[in-house]
Amino acid sequence: MSTETQKYTRNNPYESKMLVNYVLTDRDSEKETRHIELALEEGMAYTPGDAVGIQPTNRDSEVEAVLKALNFKGDEKVLDFFKKEDTLDNALRTKLHIGKLTRGSVNSYAKIAPESVPGLDFLKSLAGQDNKSRAEEYVWGREFLDLITEHPGGITDPQQLFTVLQRLTPRMYSIASSQAKHPDAVHTTVRVVRYHTHSRDRQGLCSGHLGERADEGSTMPIFLHANANFRLPEDTETPVIMVGPGTGVAPFRSFLQHRQAHGQKGNNWLFFGEQRSASDFLYKQEFEGMLKDGTLTRLDTAFSRDQTKKIYVQDRMRESRQELWAWLERGAYFYVCGDASRMAKDVEQTLLDTIADGKDCSPEHAQEYLNDLKKQKRYQLDVY
Ligand SMILES: Cc1cc2nc3c(=O)[nH]c(=O)nc-3n(C[C@H](O)[C@H](O)[C@H](O)COP(=O)(O)OP(=O)(O)OC[C@H]3O[C@@H](n4cnc5c(N)ncnc54)[C@H](O)[C@@H]3O)c2cc1C
């Protein structure tokens, strides 16, 4: 079955068994990054570069706290987003997004709240485009529970929650395995989001679920999601350069497993970065093994906190500019996966500098060269 014609979809997910779920990072790490393996039904197929969608549920403790704050019991009947009857308790666990607060939820809450709600004028003052930055400031680090605790009494009928809150939606994770090696499973690499804001410990909805309540043997609804814009070159001998710090390394594990399993001859160069080598080197043994058996031609690592001066993947790229340029001139494909906010921009700038240096040309001409790479699908991004 091709990845474009999946039987299981976002609205009809597959109830997949959790086969493996362990922490990749060391106890001393500031992060918790997990390796996860989920079972696939026969016929479910993916291609390296694809993602897996995982549908999480809210924590029981959060659901209870919301029910308590709203003075509801949980057995109240509600009509869900598809007008299907459900209990409030189940809807709060599986259908309503009670996590990270959105500006939209604050606006809707302020609109339906009775005048007696404390601080209602303040909430109303956050509406509209002109007040966007103040509203952003208010919702930052807050969840729905904060809103109904700080401004209680706004919800008088359980059904109103479907006006105020959004749907609980799946989260996407880059696939970290190749079916050539693991026909019946999909692997992924998940960083568990945890933070402390406004006097409470918080966690990401889906990564928190995977980190806390997804023991081996339990099940989770999943679906495979094709990404035609992140693909290995068709010519198996074409060299590839992969830049994947942190969980950004996931699709490159898939690429490498694929090329290894099929005995493909193209050269592979991986840049990996994290905070510390001792605690954060994800899949260290596997990648070092690939270096030994020749699957990886080069493995360059950047551990930012291992020395006083921070070193990132783009610094490693800069150190090897001539070699990078030589690979590009040999037709190499260049891939970036991971953090969209800073890393991808810094890597792109370094790539532009590499081109300008290699071609001995102006920044404008380097940009044209990069645009050509994009047109030829030789520069592909999967950033989030
Ligand atoms: C195509 C694609 C591929 C992806 N691949 C991967 C992957 O391979 N591995 C991976 O781990 N993730 C990946 N992601 C990200 C992933 O989908 C989720 O967004 C991520 O796991 C967080 O989701 P969550 O439900 O755990 O957190 P959510 O409940 O969505 O919460 C995350 C939000 O919490 C808030 N937050 C986080 N930290 C803080 C803080 N310190 N202070 C205040 N607020 C904070 C932020 O607003 C943040 O947006 C990918 C995303 C996409 C789109």
PDBQT file of the ligand as one rigid body, heavy atoms in Angstrom, charges set to zero:
ROOT
HETATM    1  C1  LIG A 401       6.427  17.416  10.890  1.00  0.00    +0.000 C 
HETATM    2  C2  LIG A 401       6.764  17.424  12.373  1.00  0.00    +0.000 A 
HETATM    3  C3  LIG A 401       7.690  16.510  12.849  1.00  0.00    +0.000 A 
HETATM    4  C4  LIG A 401       8.006  16.510  14.208  1.00  0.00    +0.000 A 
HETATM    5  N1  LIG A 401       8.919  15.591  14.663  1.00  0.00    +0.000 NA
HETATM    6  C5  LIG A 401       9.208  15.539  15.968  1.00  0.00    +0.000 A 
HETATM    7  C6  LIG A 401      10.147  14.565  16.456  1.00  0.00    +0.000 A 
HETATM    8  O1  LIG A 401      10.706  13.766  15.703  1.00  0.00    +0.000 OA
HETATM    9  N2  LIG A 401      10.381  14.560  17.793  1.00  0.00    +0.000 N 
HETATM   10  C7  LIG A 401       9.787  15.445  18.656  1.00  0.00    +0.000 A 
HETATM   11  O2  LIG A 401      10.037  15.363  19.865  1.00  0.00    +0.000 OA
HETATM   12  N3  LIG A 401       8.917  16.369  18.209  1.00  0.00    +0.000 NA
HETATM   13  C8  LIG A 401       8.597  16.429  16.911  1.00  0.00    +0.000 A 
HETATM   14  N4  LIG A 401       7.693  17.354  16.456  1.00  0.00    +0.000 N 
HETATM   15  C9  LIG A 401       7.020  18.231  17.459  1.00  0.00    +0.000 C 
HETATM   16  C10 LIG A 401       5.807  17.492  18.009  1.00  0.00    +0.000 C 
HETATM   17  O3  LIG A 401       4.833  17.336  17.004  1.00  0.00    +0.000 OA
HETATM   18  C11 LIG A 401       5.125  18.233  19.163  1.00  0.00    +0.000 C 
HETATM   19  O4  LIG A 401       4.888  19.552  18.772  1.00  0.00    +0.000 OA
HETATM   20  C12 LIG A 401       5.941  18.225  20.447  1.00  0.00    +0.000 C 
HETATM   21  O5  LIG A 401       6.145  16.896  20.900  1.00  0.00    +0.000 OA
HETATM   22  C13 LIG A 401       5.194  19.006  21.557  1.00  0.00    +0.000 C 
HETATM   23  O6  LIG A 401       3.898  18.513  21.623  1.00  0.00    +0.000 OA
HETATM   24  P1  LIG A 401       3.193  18.236  23.011  1.00  0.00    +0.000 P 
HETATM   25  O7  LIG A 401       1.789  17.822  22.725  1.00  0.00    +0.000 OA
HETATM   26  O8  LIG A 401       4.014  17.357  23.872  1.00  0.00    +0.000 OA
HETATM   27  O9  LIG A 401       3.214  19.655  23.692  1.00  0.00    +0.000 OA
HETATM   28  P2  LIG A 401       2.042  20.766  23.679  1.00  0.00    +0.000 P 
HETATM   29  O10 LIG A 401       1.005  20.415  24.649  1.00  0.00    +0.000 OA
HETATM   30  O11 LIG A 401       1.678  21.065  22.290  1.00  0.00    +0.000 OA
HETATM   31  O12 LIG A 401       2.862  21.931  24.309  1.00  0.00    +0.000 OA
HETATM   32  C14 LIG A 401       3.949  22.514  23.615  1.00  0.00    +0.000 C 
HETATM   33  C15 LIG A 401       3.848  23.989  23.906  1.00  0.00    +0.000 C 
HETATM   34  O13 LIG A 401       4.129  24.202  25.282  1.00  0.00    +0.000 OA
HETATM   35  C16 LIG A 401       4.668  25.484  25.443  1.00  0.00    +0.000 C 
HETATM   36  N5  LIG A 401       5.936  25.410  26.145  1.00  0.00    +0.000 N 
HETATM   37  C17 LIG A 401       6.900  24.489  25.990  1.00  0.00    +0.000 A 
HETATM   38  N6  LIG A 401       7.952  24.765  26.779  1.00  0.00    +0.000 NA
HETATM   39  C18 LIG A 401       7.617  25.897  27.440  1.00  0.00    +0.000 A 
HETATM   40  C19 LIG A 401       8.286  26.706  28.394  1.00  0.00    +0.000 A 
HETATM   41  N7  LIG A 401       9.507  26.392  28.831  1.00  0.00    +0.000 N 
HETATM   42  N8  LIG A 401       7.655  27.791  28.849  1.00  0.00    +0.000 NA
HETATM   43  C20 LIG A 401       6.416  28.126  28.420  1.00  0.00    +0.000 A 
HETATM   44  N9  LIG A 401       5.737  27.411  27.514  1.00  0.00    +0.000 NA
HETATM   45  C21 LIG A 401       6.346  26.307  27.032  1.00  0.00    +0.000 A 
HETATM   46  C22 LIG A 401       4.918  26.054  24.078  1.00  0.00    +0.000 C 
HETATM   47  O14 LIG A 401       3.883  26.954  23.788  1.00  0.00    +0.000 OA
HETATM   48  C23 LIG A 401       4.840  24.849  23.165  1.00  0.00    +0.000 C 
HETATM   49  O15 LIG A 401       4.347  25.186  21.891  1.00  0.00    +0.000 OA
HETATM   50  C24 LIG A 401       7.386  17.407  15.102  1.00  0.00    +0.000 A 
HETATM   51  C25 LIG A 401       6.460  18.322  14.601  1.00  0.00    +0.000 A 
HETATM   52  C26 LIG A 401       6.147  18.331  13.261  1.00  0.00    +0.000 A 
HETATM   53  C27 LIG A 401       5.140  19.327  12.772  1.00  0.00    +0.000 C 
ENDROOT
TORSDOF 0
